Amino acid sequence: MAAAAPAPEPTTEPPGDPVRDPWRDVMRLALAEADAAAPAGDVPVGAVVLGPDGTVIARAHNEREATGDPTAHAEVLALRRAAAATGEWRLTGCTLVVTLEPCVMCAGALVQSRVERVVFGALDEKAGATGSLWDLVRDRRLNHRPEVIQGVLGEECAAQLTAFFRSR
């Protein structure tokens, strides 16, 4: 009688996540963009806008401290740059990928720009407006509601923010 084959070693890799996995590489671009914010004393948040075909059309990081502009959040800057690149304020079919859950201002900008989806990493339980504290982007009273995908590289995004605030 032949010996039974040994049982496979348990894997430490979590099973694939078909919702979040496709956004990991772009989130890494957003994390790299966020790194550029910290030298000026800005909170390290980075954003990337993808066109309908999946190509990067804009990138930005927080620049409030660097510019003295209270609206210079990564998302708003990335949306402005994407609109300039496309020549259209309607960013139909576009995706915004950002390291931190958008605030009320940024969620409003997402709705107004007509992006198709927002993908974010870390939750913002103090100011988040895409599911944590508020859920502005999915309010049925609005005329546009982008798809929301949360938690993409969430631990890495949160760790980047935690490291920044611990160093201050």
HELIX and SHEET records of a PDB file:
HELIX    1   1 ASP A   21  TRP A   23  5                                   3    
HELIX    2   2 ARG A   24  ASP A   35  1                                  12    
HELIX    3   3 ALA A   38  ALA A   40  5                                   3    
HELIX    4   4 ARG A   64  THR A   67  1                                   4    
HELIX    5   5 ALA A   74  THR A   86  1                                  13    
HELIX    6   6 VAL A  104  SER A  113  1                                  10    
HELIX    7   7 LEU A  136  ARG A  138  5                                   3    
HELIX    8   8 GLY A  154  ARG A  166  1                                  13    
SHEET    1   A 5 VAL A  56  HIS A  61  0                                        
SHEET    2   A 5 GLY A  46  LEU A  50 -1                                        
SHEET    3   A 5 THR A  95  LEU A 100 -1                                        
SHEET    4   A 5 ARG A 117  ALA A 122  1                                        
SHEET    5   A 5 GLU A 147  GLN A 150  1                                        
END                                                                             
